[in-house]
Amino acid sequence: MSTRVDVNIEILTWAIDRAGYDLPTFFEKYPPIIKWLEGAKQPTVKQLEDFSKKVHVPFGYLFLPKPPEEKLPIPFFRSNGAQAEKVSINVYDTILLIQQRQDWLRDYLLDNDNEPLPYVGKFKNNFNANDIVADIRKVLTLGENWASEFKTWTDALNHLVEIIEEAGIIVTFNGVVENNTSRKIPVDECRGFVLVDEFAPFMFVNNADFKAAQMFTIVHELAHVWTGSSAGFDFRKMLPANDPMERLCDQVAAEFLVPEKAFNEVWNGNTSYLAKHFKVSEIVIARRALDTGKWGKPQFFSFYNDYKTREFQKKENQSSGGDFFATTKKRLSVTYAAHINQAVKTGQILYRDAYKLTSLKGDTFHNFFTNHMY
């Protein structure tokens, strides 16, 4: 006979709400909960384990006397100007996951006598966007017209990510929680976030976003590293929140990708031509046109909505699935994975912990690190 356990009803309703469900919807998804909430029946341990998986709550939480107080570890900004006090469980869990990886990497780098990165927080008290842009270019060894060396803006984007990682910043791309494709991270809720640390800064980019917007997000996050300010943002319609730091990082991204002086010199209203000239996407050119007063918001929003529709249609027409191991490289970052691999080989981390820190297990873990890392 299965053992039944007593669970606080407040904990159950909190867990359902935390997962983003209303009660009637969850009753349809998981009917046994009705009798638990009515007090007519108690759940078995197995049922409770199943419930915890459905609502993405650690099993032990269900035995707490009252719901735990969960706070976002970083400020999270909305483009409408309000700082969010809470985000969806999928975004929250992803922030905690990246934070866990960062904590491990920081300790690992310290144990192996690595020095702090000198540019992290270097402009904490300097809010001059041009100065920040100049220093980012210096650290990354990029000239003002660096992107012109590449055939396409996607080539330029790939190179940018590569040299950011070489500088010591971890860049991760994912559109779901870990590897769970049923737990998607909506672009309109989270375009990205950055966890600043002087040894192991981590940047997260929502891979569900269209590629054109990802480049702007990446440089916006770079500005956060240089100013020493962790943050998350939805960046709706590629516009910053009404916050001084967000606006500064936005200005840095715009100037880094499309210098205003050069933009004014070649402006002709043709976004396609200008995108090829600066090796950025048309959406970045449109943002620059808005920034410099060449376009008003109605024209920009019309262009943005049309461009977004076209880009997401392209995504839908592409074959789904893809190469799991190629996707894993982006979800982990090659640099972070290399540190994990080295730590395992030198006995500085147990396989059990490496599995947890990579969201990979057993044969999949060994296959990735043996055959797909480089």
C-alpha positions in Angstrom: 0.0 0.0 0.0 1.4 3.4 -1.0 2.3 5.8 1.8 0.2 9.0 1.7 1.7 12.3 3.0 0.2 15.4 4.5 1.0 18.6 2.4 0.1 22.2 3.1 -2.6 23.3 0.7 -1.0 26.8 0.5 2.1 25.2 -0.8 0.2 23.4 -3.5 -1.6 26.5 -4.7 1.6 28.5 -4.6 3.4 25.9 -6.7 0.6 25.9 -9.3 0.6 29.7 -9.5 4.4 29.8 -9.6 4.4 27.6 -12.7 2.0 30.1 -14.4 -1.2 28.1 -14.3 -4.6 29.1 -13.0 -6.4 26.4 -11.0 -9.1 25.4 -13.6 -6.5 24.9 -16.2 -4.3 22.8 -13.9 -7.3 20.8 -12.8 -7.6 19.6 -16.4 -3.9 18.9 -16.6 -3.7 17.0 -13.3 -7.1 15.9 -11.9 -5.8 14.3 -8.7 -5.0 17.8 -7.3 -8.7 18.5 -6.9 -9.2 16.1 -4.0 -5.9 17.2 -2.4 -7.0 20.8 -2.3 -10.5 19.8 -1.0 -8.8 17.7 1.8 -10.7 14.6 0.6 -7.5 12.7 -0.1 -3.8 13.0 0.5 -1.2 12.4 -2.2 1.2 9.5 -2.3 4.9 10.2 -2.4 5.0 9.1 -6.1 2.1 11.4 -6.9 3.8 14.3 -5.2 7.0 13.6 -7.1 5.0 13.7 -10.4 3.3 16.9 -9.3 6.6 18.6 -8.5 7.9 17.8 -12.0 4.7 19.2 -13.6 5.1 22.5 -11.7 8.9 22.6 -11.9 9.3 22.9 -8.1 12.1 21.0 -6.1 10.4 18.1 -4.4 11.6 19.2 -0.9 9.8 22.6 -1.3 6.5 20.7 -1.1 7.1 19.9 2.6 7.9 23.5 3.7 5.5 25.0 6.3 4.9 28.0 4.0 5.9 29.1 0.5 9.6 30.2 0.3 10.4 33.8 -0.6 12.0 33.8 -4.0 13.6 37.0 -5.3 15.2 37.8 -8.6 19.0 37.9 -8.1 19.3 40.7 -10.7 17.3 43.7 -11.7 15.0 42.8 -14.6 13.9 45.7 -16.8 10.8 46.1 -19.0 10.7 48.4 -22.1 7.7 50.1 -20.7 9.9 51.6 -18.0 8.9 49.3 -15.0 11.4 47.1 -13.3 9.9 43.6 -13.0 9.5 42.2 -9.5 8.9 38.7 -10.9 9.4 36.8 -14.2 8.0 33.5 -15.5 9.3 30.4 -13.9 11.2 29.5 -17.1 13.1 32.7 -17.0 13.7 32.5 -13.3 15.0 29.0 -13.5 17.3 29.9 -16.3 18.8 32.8 -14.4 19.4 30.5 -11.4 21.0 27.9 -13.7 23.4 30.3 -15.3 24.2 31.7 -11.8 25.0 28.2 -10.6 27.4 27.7 -13.5 29.0 31.1 -12.9 29.5 30.3 -9.2 31.3 27.0 -10.1 33.4 28.7 -12.9 34.4 31.6 -10.6 35.7 29.1 -7.9 37.4 27.0 -10.5 39.3 30.0 -12.0 40.3 31.2 -8.6 41.5 27.7 -7.6 43.7 27.8 -10.7 45.2 31.2 -10.0 43.4 33.2 -12.7 43.5 36.9 -12.5 40.3 39.1 -12.4 39.3 40.6 -15.8 40.5 44.3 -15.7 37.7 45.6 -17.9 34.8 44.4 -15.7 33.2 47.4 -14.0 35.9 49.7 -15.4 33.3 52.3 -16.3 31.2 52.0 -13.1 31.6 55.7 -12.6 31.9 56.9 -16.1 28.7 57.2 -18.1 30.2 58.4 -21.4 29.0 56.0 -24.1 31.8 56.9 -26.5 34.5 56.2 -23.9 33.0 52.8 -23.2 32.7 52.0 -26.9 36.4 52.9 -27.4 37.5 50.7 -24.5 35.4 47.7 -25.7 37.0 48.0 -29.1 40.4 48.2 -27.6 40.0 45.1 -25.4 38.5 43.1 -28.3 41.1 44.6 -30.7 38.5 45.8 -33.1 38.7 48.9 -35.3 35.8 51.2 -35.9 35.1 49.5 -39.2 35.9 45.9 -38.1 32.8 44.4 -39.5 33.7 45.5 -43.1 36.3 42.7 -43.1 33.5 40.1 -43.3 31.4 39.1 -46.2 28.0 39.2 -44.3 26.7 40.5 -41.0 26.2 36.9 -39.8 29.9 36.2 -40.3 30.6 39.4 -38.3 28.3 38.3 -35.5 30.0 34.9 -35.3 33.4 36.6 -35.1 32.2 39.0 -32.4 31.0 36.1 -30.2 34.3 34.3 -30.7 36.5 37.2 -29.6 34.2 38.0 -26.7 34.8 34.5 -25.4 38.5 34.8 -26.0 38.4 37.9 -23.8 37.0 35.8 -20.9 33.2 36.4 -21.2 31.0 33.4 -21.5 28.3 33.8 -24.1 25.3 31.3 -23.9 22.4 31.0 -26.4 19.2 29.2 -25.5 15.5 29.5 -26.0 14.4 26.8 -23.5 15.2 25.8 -20.0 18.3 23.6 -20.1 17.5 21.1 -22.9 13.7 20.9 -22.2 12.0 22.0 -25.4 8.6 22.0 -23.7 9.8 24.9 -21.4 10.3 27.7 -23.9 11.5 31.2 -23.0 9.3 33.8 -24.7 11.3 36.4 -26.5 8.9 39.2 -25.5 9.6 38.4 -21.9 13.3 37.9 -22.0 15.6 38.9 -24.8 18.7 38.3 -22.6 20.4 38.9 -19.3 24.0 39.3 -18.1 25.5 38.2 -14.8 28.6 40.4 -14.1 31.6 39.0 -12.3 35.2 40.0 -12.3 36.4 36.5 -13.0 33.5 34.8 -14.9 31.0 37.2 -16.5 28.1 35.3 -18.2 25.9 36.6 -21.0 22.6 34.9 -21.9 21.0 35.5 -25.3 17.6 34.2 -26.1 18.2 31.9 -29.1 14.5 32.0 -30.0 15.0 35.6 -31.0 15.7 36.4 -34.7 19.4 36.6 -35.4 19.3 40.2 -36.4 18.3 41.3 -32.9 20.8 39.0 -31.1 23.7 41.1 -32.3 22.3 44.3 -30.6 21.5 42.3 -27.4 25.1 41.0 -27.2 26.7 44.4 -27.4 24.1 45.8 -25.0 25.2 43.1 -22.6 28.9 43.9 -23.2 28.1 47.4 -22.0 26.7 46.0 -18.8 30.0 44.1 -18.2 32.0 47.3 -18.7 29.8 49.2 -16.3 29.7 46.4 -13.8 25.9 46.1 -13.7 24.0 42.8 -13.9 20.6 43.0 -15.5 17.9 41.2 -17.5 15.6 42.8 -20.1 12.8 42.1 -22.5 14.0 44.9 -24.9 10.6 44.9 -26.6 10.8 46.4 -30.1 14.5 46.8 -29.4 13.9 49.7 -27.1 15.5 50.1 -23.7 13.7 50.5 -20.3 13.3 54.0 -18.9 16.4 53.5 -16.7 19.6 55.5 -16.9 21.9 52.4 -17.1 19.7 50.7 -19.7 19.7 53.8 -21.8 23.5 54.1 -21.5 24.0 50.4 -22.5 21.6 51.0 -25.4 23.7 54.0 -26.6 26.9 51.9 -26.4 25.4 49.1 -28.5 24.2 51.5 -31.1 27.5 53.4 -31.4 29.6 50.3 -31.3 27.7 48.7 -34.2 26.9 51.8 -36.3 29.1 54.8 -35.4 26.9 57.9 -35.7 29.4 60.1 -37.6 29.9 57.4 -40.3 26.1 56.7 -40.4 25.3 60.4 -41.0 27.8 60.5 -43.8 26.4 57.6 -45.8 22.7 57.8 -44.8 20.5 57.5 -47.9 17.3 55.9 -46.4 18.0 52.5 -48.0 18.2 50.1 -45.1 19.3 47.2 -47.2 22.3 49.1 -48.7 23.3 50.5 -45.2 23.0 47.1 -43.6 25.5 45.7 -46.2 27.8 48.8 -45.8 28.0 48.5 -42.0 27.7 44.6 -41.9 24.8 44.7 -39.5 21.2 43.7 -40.0 18.5 46.0 -41.4 16.8 46.1 -38.0 20.0 47.7 -36.4 20.1 50.3 -39.2 16.4 51.1 -38.5 17.2 51.5 -34.8 20.0 53.9 -35.7 17.7 55.8 -37.9 15.4 56.2 -34.9 18.2 57.1 -32.6 19.5 59.9 -34.8 16.1 61.4 -35.6 16.0 60.3 -39.2 12.9 58.2 -38.5 10.1 58.7 -36.1 8.7 56.0 -33.9 5.7 55.2 -36.2 8.1 54.5 -39.2 10.4 52.5 -37.0 7.6 50.4 -35.4 6.1 49.7 -38.8 9.5 48.5 -40.1 10.2 46.5 -37.0 6.9 44.6 -37.1 7.3 43.8 -40.8 10.9 42.7 -40.3 10.0 40.6 -37.3 7.2 38.8 -39.2 9.5 38.0 -42.1 12.3 36.7 -39.8 10.1 34.5 -37.8 8.5 33.1 -40.9 12.0 32.2 -42.1 12.5 30.3 -38.8 9.2 28.4 -39.2 10.2 27.4 -42.7 13.5 26.0 -41.6 13.7 22.3 -40.6 13.0 21.8 -36.9 15.2 19.8 -34.6 18.7 20.5 -35.9 21.9 19.0 -34.6 21.6 18.5 -30.8 25.3 18.6 -30.2 25.8 21.8 -32.3 23.0 23.3 -30.3 24.6 22.2 -27.0 27.8 24.0 -27.9 25.8 27.3 -28.1 23.8 26.5 -25.0 26.9 25.9 -22.9 29.5 28.0 -24.8 32.6 26.4 -26.0 34.8 28.2 -23.4 32.6 27.1 -20.5 32.5 23.5 -21.8 36.3 23.5 -22.2 36.7 24.5 -18.5 34.3 21.7 -17.5 36.2 19.2 -19.6 39.6 20.2 -18.2 38.2 20.1 -14.6 36.9 16.5 -15.2 40.2 15.3 -16.7 42.2 16.7 -13.8 39.9 15.4 -11.1 38.8 18.9 -10.0 35.2 18.0 -10.4 33.2 14.7 -10.2 31.3 13.4 -13.2 28.1 13.7 -11.1 28.6 17.4 -10.7 29.7 17.9 -14.3 26.5 16.3 -15.4 24.5 18.8 -13.3 26.6 21.8 -14.5 26.1 20.9 -18.2 22.6 19.5 -18.2 24.1 16.5 -19.9 24.2 12.9 -18.5 26.0 9.6 -19.1 26.6 8.7 -22.7 25.3 12.0 -24.0 27.9 13.9 -21.8 30.8 11.6 -23.0 29.7 11.8 -26.6 29.6 15.5 -26.6 33.0 16.0 -24.9 34.7 13.3 -26.9 33.3 13.9 -30.4 31.6 17.3 -30.6 33.5 19.9 -28.5 35.7 21.3 -31.3 
